Amino acid sequence: MDPRHLLDLDRAHVWHPYAPMPGTVDPYVVESASGVRLRLAQPVAGRDELVDGMSSWWAAIHGYGHPVLDEAVRAQLGRMSHVMFGGLTHEPAVRLAARLVEITPEPLQHVFLGDSGSVAVEVAMKMCLQYWVSVGRPAKRRLLTWRGGYHGDTFHPMSVCDPEGGMHALWGGVLPHQVFAEEPPGGYDAPLDGAYAAHLAELIERHAGELAAVIVEPVVQGAGGMRFHSPAYLRLLRELCDRHDVLLVFDEIATGFGRTGELFAADHARVSPDVMCLGKALTGGYLTMAATLCTSRIADGISRGEVPVLAHGPTFMGNPLAAAVANASIDLLLGQDWQVEVKRIETGLRAGLADAASVPGVHDVRVLGAIGVVQLDHPVDMRAATAAAAAEGVWLRPFRDLIYTMPPYVTDDTDLGRITAAVRAAAAAG
């Protein structure tokens, strides 16, 4: 299709994420992708291809067209692309569940396979609420989280996103009213703040009788603001939840599979939640799939309840194609020294973004694992920032006051230099 005709049809009919309808800014038309490069159907700023600095919203950790992942999809396609999961099972899904139990923190033992991150969080919240109903404590039906978080765009996950600074303030009068602590202070290396610890302790103690769970993004708050916090707060939450009989949920959809420098962000604190949500990089960015893991305490409690089942069943639950490529992606990641690669990217991001702090309008620069963030002191001019990055040969997707990158782990040092140059250019333009 002619790119101009394609864009006409796109503008008329396609509703893009976080965009008006019809769109006011034409998206770039991607013709194909390979390695870390997106090939464009028509040049942008004189560029026929762009280095992907976003890993397609943090999922494509191995880049595009990886031969191992391609072969996993082809091999599974020759057997079956899909079969319903109700009353049936198959090797790819069973093997994936067993693998996830093996690599996630103890005592997570049971895996519910969903089809998106938001669904994983919905299922996690439903698990926690149903657990307390099943054990005879139905008053425990609220959740506590800290401000600055983001957990998805469906209704219950929206209720634990930041109620004022986030994207979902429009729905404040419709969503369940949850309990919010202030944002965790400091960065990753900051010491535990005594006053903030007391604030968390007081809130959890005061609401313990009505709290089903505490849910947080461990170490890195993603789309809510790309903030980092000390793992010490995760240890504190584990202690407080145990003390007051409240479940603990870690949303690792963005942080799982090595992005922060540990396989899971919970590993920074050496603690385990009662429920963990996974997604994004689970399939290496090939197909949509997510997982919600829980402990035997939760599974047994629900199974002994008046309604002894978790009444949730996505049509494409346990999809064999997605499960097969997820298995291949996990094997590919763990079969190499991924920590060395993520550390190399972290070193490159620190070096390449160091000068960004001197750019006028930049408020903060922070790096953790394969995450680099430049925060402005004002909302970013998204169109100007995106165009400036494209002129450097890089695809970035700024939002709010942030210009950030989460590159694929296969990004070499030369392309990493391009990415950091593009972030600096976008900060200056945005």
N, C-alpha and C positions, 0 to 999 in steps of 0.2 A: 504494500500500500504506500502511495506517495506520502511522505511525512507531513506535508501541509494538509492533505485531506485527512490523515489520521488525527492531527491536532484539531481540525474543525469538528470531527466527530467526537473527539475527547471532550472538547469544550461544551458541546451540545448535550452529551449524554452521560459522561463519566463523573461521578462525584468522588473526588479525591479526599484523603484523610485530612481533617483539620483545615478544610478549604470551603469557600462558598460555592454555590451552584447557580449559574455557571461560574467556572473558574475565572479569576482575574489575572492570573499569571500562567503562561504556558509552561507545562513541565517539559523537561528534556526527554526526547524519545530515545530509549535504549534499544538497540538492534540486537545486541548479543553481549555476553560477558565471559571473560576468561581470566583466570588468575585473580589479580586484584583490579582489573580494568573493566570499565563499562564502555562498550563501543556504541557510539551515537549514530543515529540514522541521518542526522544533519549536524554540521559543525556548530559548536558553541564557543564563542570567543576564539575562533580559529582552531579549536581542538576537535579532533575526530573521536577521541577517547578520553576518559577521566579515570584517574586512580580513585578507587572507592575508599574514602576515609570513614565510612559509616558501618561497614559490614552489613549493609542492608538492614538497618535498625538493629545492629549488634548481633545478628544471627549467623552470618556467613564467615565463621571464624577460619575456615580453610580456604576461603576465596571461592571462585566460581569454576565450574567445569573440572573439579578435581577427579582424576581418573578412578580413584578408589571409591568415591561416593557415586560417581556415574555408573560404575560397574555394579555396585550394590543395588541401585535402582533397576538397572537392566535385568539383573538376575532375578530379582523379586517379581518384576513385571512378567517374566516368563512363567512364573508359578501362579500368582494371583495378585491383582492390584488392590482388591478390597473384598472383605467378607464381614458381615455383621458380627459384632462382638457379644451380643446377647445370646447365650446358649451355645456359642462356638468359641474356639480359641485357636491359636496358631503359634508356631515357633517364634517368628520375629517379635511379637508382643511379649510372650513369656520370657524370652531371652533378654529383652530390654528391661522388663520389670526386675528380673533377677540382677541384672547389671547395675541398675540404679540403686537397688538396695545394697549391693556390694560396695559402691563407691561413695555413697552419701554417709553422713555421720550416723552412728548408732544412737538410738534404737529404732530408726525408721525402717519399717519392715513391709509395708503394704503400699501398693502403687495403683492409683486411678489415672488412666490415660485419657486425657482430654484433647481438644483440638485448638486451643489458643491460650495465651497467658491469662486473659480475663476469665476464661472458663476455669483454669486452674485455681485462681483465687476464689471464684464463686464456689467451687467444690470445697476448697479449704474452709471457707466460712460456713458452708452448709454442714460439713463434717463436725465442726466445733459446736455449732448450735444444736445439731441433732444429738451429739454426744450427751450434752447436759440434759436435754429432754429425756433421753433414754435412761439416764441414771437418776431421774426423779428430781432434777433441779432446773425446771424450765425458766426460772427467773433470770438465769445467767444467759442473756441474749444480746448483750451489747459487746462491742469491741473497742479496744483502746489502741491508739497508734500515736505517733508524733507527727507534728506538722511538717510540711515540706515533702510528703510522700506522694507516690503515685502507684496505683495497683490495678489499673485497667479502666475500661470505658463502659462496662456493663454496670447494672444498677448497684448491686451490693458492693462490688469493688470501688465504684465511685464514692460510696459513703465513707470509705477510709482514705480517700485521697484528700489532699489539703483542702479544707472547706472554704478558704478565702483566696489564697494565692494560686490555687490550682485551676485546671481547665473546667471544673465541674460546679462552680459556684451557682450557676443557673438553676441547678437542681436541688438547692439547699432545702426548699420547702417540701420536697417530695421524698428525699432519701431518708433512710433510718438515721437517727441522731446518735452518733458514736461519741466516744470520749477522746479528746485530743490533748496530748502533752505538747509543750513547746518543742521547737526543733532542737535536736541534740547539738550542743555547742562545740566549737573547735573543729579541727581537722582530724585526719587519721592518727597523727602522732600526738595529739593533744592529750594531756592527762585528764583523768576523770574529774569532772567538775562536781564538787561536793554539794553545792546548792541545787544543781540540776538533778543529781542523784536523789536528793531529798524530795524534789518536785515529783519525780517518777514514783518514788516509794509512797508518797502521800496520795497520789492519784489512784494508784493500783489498790492500796489498802482501803481507801474511801469507797471505791466502786467494786470491790472484790465480789460482793454478793450478787452483782448484776453483770459481771464481766464473764463472757464465754472465753475470750482470748485476747491476747495482745498480738498485733500483726505489724511487722516492720520490714523494710528492706535493709538487710544487714550490711553495714560498712559504707555502702554507696546508695544514696537516694537518687534514682535515675531521672525519669522524665519530669519529676517534680522540681528539679533544680540542680542535679548533678553535684550534690553535696557529699562530702566524706565525713565520717565520724569514727571515733575510737571504738575498737572492738570491746573495750571495757564496758561499754553500755550494753552490749549483748550479754556479757556475763552477768551484769547487774539485773537485766530483765529476766534471765533464766532463774536467778536466785529469788527475785520478787514473785515471779509466777509460781514457782514451787512453794513458796511460803504461803501464798494466798489462794492456792488451788485454782489457778488460771492457766489456760493453755497458751502456748507460745507458737506463733506461726512466723516463719521466715519466707518472705517472697524473694526467691533467688532467680526470678525469670531473667533479669538483666545481668546478674552477677555470676550465675553459675557457669561451670565449664571453663574456669581459668581466667576470666576477664580481670579479676582484681589481683592476680598473682598467686592466689590459692585456688584449688579446684572449686571449692565453694566458699563464699564469703564467711559462712559460719566457721570455717576452719581457721580464720584469723583469731577467733576467740576461743577455739577448742570447746565449743558448746554445741548441743544439738537441740533443735526445736521439736515440738510435738508434731508439727506439720510443716512440710517444705513444698514450695511451688517452684516448678522448673518449666522452661520454655525456650523461646528464641534460639539459642545455639544448640538446643537438644538434637536437632537434625542437621546441624551444620548449615542451616539456612536453606535447605532443599525443599522441605515440605512443612506445612503447619502441623505442629504437635506440641502438646504440653503434658505435664505430669504433676500430680499431687500425691505426695508421700505422707504417710502417717504412722504412728506407733501402734503397737498391738493394743495398748490401753484404749485408744479411740475406736479402733475397729471392733474390739470385743464389746465395748460399751454400746455401740450402735447395734451390734448384732444381738444383744440381749434386750433391746428395747421393744416397746409395743409395736413399732414399725421396724422390723429387724433388717431392713435393707437401706442402702444409700440410694434414694430415688433420683438418680441422675444417669443419663445414658445418651451421650451424643451419637448421632447417626454414624459418624466416621471414627468413633472411638476405637483405639487400637489399630488404626489403619495399617495393613501390612507393608505398603510401600514406605510410609513414614517411619514405621518401626524398624524396617530393614536399614534404611539410611541412617537412622539414629544410632543403631548398633555400630554401623560402619564408622560414623563420625566419632563416637566415643572411643572405639578401638584405635582409630587414626590419631586422635588426640593423645591418648594414654600410651600409645606405642612409640612416642617420641619424647624428647626432653622438652615438653611444652613450657615448663617453668623457665628454662633458659631463654626460649623465644619471647615469652611475655616480658621477662626481665630486660631483654635486649630492646624491645619496643619501649618499655618504660624509660630506659636510659636515653633512647633517641628522642622521646617526647620531652623529657626534662631538658635536654640540651637544646632542642629545636624551639621550644616555647619559652625559654628563659628570657629572651629579649622582648617577648610580648608584654611583659609587665610594664615596660616603658612606653608602650603605645598609648597615646592620649585616649581617655575614656575607658581604659581597662581597669577594672576594680580588683581582680584576683586571677592568679594562674595556679592551677593545681593538677597534679598527675598522680595516678595510682594504677599500677599494673598497666594494662593496655588501654587506659582511659586518660585522655588529655582534655582539660577544660580551660577555656578563657572566659571569664565572666566580665561583662561590661558594667558600667555604672548607669546604664540606661537601656531601654529596649533596643534590640538589634534591628537594623534595617535589613530585613531578611533578603530582599531582592538584591540589594547592593552587595551584601556579604556573600551570597551564593554566587553571584557573577564574578566577584573578585577571586573566589576560590577556583571557579571554573577557568578563569584566565591563567591560573597557575597550573591547570591541568588536573584538578582534584574536585571530587564531589563531596560537599559538606551539606548538612541540613541544620542550620542554626535555628534556635527558637528562644522565645522570651528575651533574656539578656545574655544568652549563652552561645558561644561558638565552641564546639567540642568535636573530638574525634574518638572513635573506637575502631581502629583499623583491624582488618583480618590478621591473624597471627602469622600468615605467610608473607606479609609485607616486608620487602627487603629494605636495607638501610637507605638506598637511593630513593625509593618511593616514600619511605618514611620522612626523608628530608623534604620531599615535595609536599607532603601532607602538612608538616609543621610550617613550611613557608606559606601554604595556602591559609592556614589558620591565622597566621599573623596578618596576611593581606586582608582576610575577611574581617578581622578585628579592626583594622585601620579603616576599612570601607564601611563597616556596619555600625 
